[in-house]
Amino acid sequence: MLPLPVTALLVSLGPNIHLVRRALEIPAWANPYDAFLLIAVWWAALLLAELTLRYFLPLALITVLVLASSSPSTRTAPPIASEHTLQAAVADLAVIDALVPAFPALPAPRLLLRASLVLYAPYLLLTRLVRLRVLVAIAGTVLLAWRAPWATALRSSLWRSAWFRWAVYHLSAVVTGQPLPLAAQSAISAAVVAAPAPTKSLRFLFTVYENQRWWMGLDWTAALLPAERPSWCSKAQNAVAPPNAFILPDDTTLYLPGPNGKGRVKRCAKWSWEEDEWRVIVRREGSATLTRVEKPLPSEKEENPGLLMKAAVKMRESSSGQPAPAPASDDSEADKGSPDAEEEEEELVTDDDGWVYGDNKWEKPSAKGGMGKYTRFRRWTRVAVVTETIEPAAEGEVETIPQVQPVALASPISSTHSSSPADDKSQRDHSPLKQRLKSAMHKATL
């Protein structure tokens, strides 16, 4: 399931994404009628631009303003989100990604300068013989018709001619001054004819925050206040699994219509770890760069009960004097980071183990602990790779929806009934560690 912000954006921007897809499909010749109409509009806009702007632009503006003012300004209700809506938006984005052309890398500046100097004189001569707007219209027509089926067939037929290849080879040698070897030319032609590899990969950095609080007599522990961030969370302070129990997203398979409306294609996304171990982000004082250092993963074990009793005795002894500010504080409001704090988080200085220390409210970050530092966190990171393969779908192949069963990662006893968020919260509140901490806090205040 996608996060709520991503789902809301896909639903709200779905119509606009579809319009962008339709606009990109026109120069891609998905519909020849629309493509020829676009070429005709291009020629009319260039040849009749002066006449249109002089006589028809004011009329067009007045017509648009009158229609906009006369139409009722009732706002339509937002569309209802459904699985079909999300799949349509994702399919449109996939088609847009496939339709955006890949621009080749530019040659060296020296070659561009030589080509400009060589072609400057023929360009001036050509503009004296033919009007400039006609040349621009011809150039635009070539670009708009470049991906047309008949244009592709024409280029393939011309490239099969040895005389045409010889002329292109010598012309490029004269213009650039760097003739390509014949072997390279044949390799380039083979690469152009060959279909692109239908495989894409994306590197993704997972970040898990480890949060701890200092308790009197317990030192640093993962036992936090009920209303603050979880002991393991994401950057948005949502609860996540610790690194030793963190699992990658499930592999997904999506069936989409074919590029020409014939058949279907199957897009499979598979996740895998690129790095073997989790690493902690460390930025030492005086260093301008962040480093990722491998550290042993913390063990998830219950705190020693003797330490809890010792902490209760110390808090009872200190109750006659000045109370301890960290555990006895009644300020347990949730920690909510601002956007500015999130931007500055990458610039925080850490200690050698990657810890960033803060006060009782997770504020005033510092690389050193000590007086007034009762909270700390560090960031565990690991790089994963998601690989997408695109292949034709076989006839009769249908999409299977996996049945996900809720599994308790750290519980040795399997539950036979589904648990609600209220039950999970009740179980967390009645954990032995939190009960002992509450008992110690209550005795210290007596």
N, C-alpha and C positions, 0 to 999 in steps of 0.2 A: 504494500500500500504506500502510495506517495505521501510525503508530508503535506500538511494542510496548506501552507503557503504556495507550494508548487501546484497542488490541485486547483487552488483558487485562481492562480495565474493562467493555467491551461484552460480553465473553463471561461474566464472572462476574456482572454485574448484569443479564444478559439476562432471566432469569426474573422478577426483581423489576420490571424495566421493563415486561414483558408484563402483570404483575398491575396495575400503575398504569394501563396503557392500558385494560384491561378495566374497572377501576373508573371511569375517566372516560367510558367508552362507555355506562355505565348511565344517568347523567343526560342524556347526549346522545341517548338514545333510539335507539341502534343496534339494540337488541333490545327491543321494546315489553313483552314478558313480564317481563324483568328490571326495567324502569322502573316498571311498575305494582306489582311486588313491593316495590321500594324505597319507593314512596309508602305502601304498606300497612305496611311496617316503621316508617316515620316516624310514622304515626298511632298505631301500637301503642306505640312508645317514649314518645310524649308522653302519651297517655291512660292507659296502664298503667304509667307509670314508677314510681310509688310502690309499687304492688303487686309489680312485678318486683324492685325493689331490696330490698324488705323480705323477700320469701320465696324468690326464685329466685337472687339474686346469690350468697349463700353456697354454694348447691348447685352453681352454675356454676363457681365458683372451685375447689371441691373436685374436681369432675369433671375440670377442666383439669389440675390438679396431679397427680391419679392417672394420667391418660393420659400426661402428660409423663414421670412417673417410671417407668411400666411399659414405655414404648416403648424399644427398644434404642438405645443412643447410638453407633451406628456411623456414621461420617462417610462420605458418599458421595463417590466420586471426582469431581473437577471435570470438567465437560463438555469434550469435544474441540472445539477451535475449528475452524470450517469457514466457507466463504464463505456458506453458507446461514444459519448462526448470526449472522454479522455483518450480513447483509442484513436478517434478521428484527429484530435490535436497532435498526438504523437506521430501519427502517420503523415500529417501535413509537414511537421518539422523534419521527418526523415526524407520526404520528397524534396523539401527546400534544400537540405544539406546535399542531396544528390544532384540537384539542378544547378547549384552555384558552381561556376566553372573554376577550375584550378589554374591560376595564372602562372606561366613559366617564369623562372628566375631571369632577371635582366642580365645582359652581358656586362663586361667590364666597362667603366666610364670611357676608357680610351677607345674602345671599339664603337661606342655610341657617338663619340665626338667625330670619329672618322666617317661613320655612316651619315651623320648630319651634314658634314661638309661636302661629301660626295653627292648627296641627294638634293642639296640646296639649289643648285643651278637648274637641274631638271624640274624641280618643283616650281621655280619662278617661271620657267618657260611654259609649263603646263597650265598655270593659273592665268597666263596671258591668252592662251588659246581657249580655255574652258572656264566658265564662271565658277567662282569658289563655292557657291552654294550647291552647284551641281556635283562638284567633287565631293563635298561633305555628304550629300545624299547618296552618292555611289558607295562611299566608304561605309556609311551606316547600313546600307543594304547588304553589303558583304558581311558585316558583323551580324546582322539580324538573321541572315540566311545561312550562316556558317554551320549550324547544327541541323539544317534541313536534310531529310533523307536523300533528296535528289542532289544536294550540294555535296554530301558525303560520298555518294556514288560517283559524282563528277570528279572529285579529288582523287578517289581511288583509281579511276580510269586514267586520269592524266599521269598519276605517279607510276603507273605501269609502263609508260612510254620512256624509253631510254633517252630519247632526245629531250624530253621535258626535264628529266632528272639532270642531264648534262647541263642544260641551260640554267637551271636553278643553282647548281653547284658552282658554275663559273660566275654567275651574277653575285652570289653571296661572297665569293672570293674577292671580286672587285670592290664591293661595297665595304666589307669589313677588313679586308687585307689579311685575314686569317683563314685560309682555306682548310676545310675539314677533310680528314682522310676519307677515302672511299669506304673503308671498313666502318668508320664511325657513322657515315651517312646511311649505310645499310642497317646498322644497329638502330639508328634513330627511326628509320622507316619501319623496322620490325616492331619497335616499341610503340609507335603510333598506332599500328594496325592491331597490336595485341590488346586484349581487354584488360582493364585494370583489375588488380587483385581484390576480390570482394571480402577483404578482411580489414578491420579497423581495431585499434587498441587505444586505450586511454589509461594513463597512470593516475591513481587516486590515493591521496594521503588521508588516512584515518587518524584522528586525534582523540585520545581519551584522557580526561582530566582526573587526576588522583587528588582528593581533598582530605585533609586531616585537621584535627583540632587538638590543642594542648589542654590537658586536664591535670590538675594538681595531684601529684602522686602517681599518675599514669603515664606521664610524658606524652608524646605524640601518638594519637590513635585515630582510627577511622570512625569512632563514635561521634557523630555530629548532632547538633540540635535538631528537633523535629521539623522546624520551619525553614531550615536553610537548605543549601544545595545538597544533592546526594554525595555519598563518598566517592562514587565513580559516575561521571557525567560527561556530556559533550560540551562544546563551546556555548551552546544555548542553554546549558544547565538542565538538560533532559537526562534522566537516568539511563545509563548504558551498562553493558556487561564489562567486567574488568578485563584486562588484556589476556589473562590466561583462560578466559571463557568466551572471548570475543570471536564471533563467527562471521564470515563474509555473507553478503546477500545471496539469496538463492539464484541459480541460473534461470534465465527467462527466455521464452520463445514467443515471438510475435509474428503473426501471419498478416501480410499486407498485399494489396493488389499489385500486379506486375507493372513495370514502367510504361508499357503500351496498353494497359488495360486488359492484357491477355494473361490468364493464369494467375498464380500467386507466388510470392517469394517468402521464404522463411528466414527471419533474422534471429539468431541465437546469440545471447550474451552470457559469457562465462567469466566468473571471478576466480582469481588465483593470487597468492601472495608473491610479490617480487622480492621481498626481504624475508630472511629467515627468523629474525627476532625483532621485538619491539625496542624502540630507542627513545631516550629522554632528550627533550630539547634543553640545551645548556647554553647560556650566554654569560660569560664571565665578565666581571667589571673591567672596563677599559677596552673590551672587544667590540668591534662593529658588526660582527657576523654571528649568526646562530649556528651551533653545531649540534648534531644528533649523536648521542653517546649511548652505547649499549649498557644497560644496567640489569641486574637480576630482578626478576619480577617479584613483587611483594607477595608473601604467603597469606592466604585467607585462613586465619585461625582465631579461635575465641580468645579474648583477653584473659589474663591470669586473674582468678578471683581474689588472690591475695593482694594484688595491686589495688583492687577496688576497695577492699577493707582498709588498706593503708591510706588510701585517699580520703575515705570517710573519716578516719581518725584525725588526719591532718586538718580537714575542713572543720571538724568539731572543735579542735584546739584553736583554730584561727577565728572562730566565730565570735570569741570575746573581744578580739581586736578588730582591725580593718578587714572587711571581707575581701576574698579573692575576686578580682574583677571579671575573670573569664568565665568560670563555671557558675558563679552565683549571680550573674547578670540576668536581669529579666528581659533584656532586649533580644528577642528571638525572631525578629522580623526577617522576611525572606530577602536574600541577597539578589538584587536585580542589577545587572550591568548595563550601562549606557552604551550607545554606539561609539562614543569617543573613547570609553574605556576599552572596548573591544579592539579599536584601532591601535591604541597604545600598548595593548597586551603583548604584541610581537616585540616591542622594544624593552620589555622588562629584563632586568638583570637578575640572574639566578646564582645559586651557590654551585659547588662542584657536582652535587647530585641532582640539580635541576629544580630545586625547591624555590618558590617565591613566598615570602612570609608577609603576613598582613595582621591588622589589628583584630579586635573582636568582631568587627563587621566586614571583614575581608577587604578592608581598604588600607591605604598607605602602604603599597607593596614595597618590599625591600629584599635584598639578597642575603640579609643576615637576620637570624633570630635573636631573641633576647627579651629584655624588658618591654612589655606592651605588645608582644607578638604572640598571638594565640591561635592563629590560623595559618595554613600554608597549603600550597597546591603545586603540582608539577604536571607536565604534559607528556604523555606517552604517544608515540607516533609509529606508524608502520605503513609502508607503501604497498598497495595492491594494484593489480592490472586487470581491467575488464576488456575482454576480447570479443568482438562481434563478428560473426560470420554470416554472410548472405548467400543463400543458395535457393534454387527453385524448389518449390514445395510439390511433393508428389500428389497426384490426383487421389482424392479421398482421404488425405491426411488432415486431421482435425486437431485443433488446439486442445491440449489437456490441461486442466486446472489442478495443480497439486493440492492435496488435502493436508493442511498444516495442523499438526497436533500440538497443543501447548505442553511444553516440557520444562520442568524446573531444572535449571542448570546446576545449581549447587545444593540440591536437596536429595538425600539418598532414598527418600520415601516418595513413591509416586502417588499423586492424588487422583482419586476416581471421579471427582466432580470439579467443574470449572469454577475458578475463583474470580470474584469481582474486585474492582479497585478498592472498594471499601474494606473487603476482607484482607487484601494485601496490606493496607494501611494499618488495620487492626493487628495483624501479625507483626508488623514492624514495631508498633508501639508496645507490644507485649513480649518483645525479645528479652532474653535474660540480661544482656548487657545494659539495655536501656532501663530495665527495671532496677538493676543495682545502682545505676547512676542516679536515677530519680530518688531512690531511697537514701543514698549518700547526701544528695542535695537537701533533702528534707531534714535529715538529722543535723546537717551543718547549720541550718537556719533556726533550729530550736534553741 
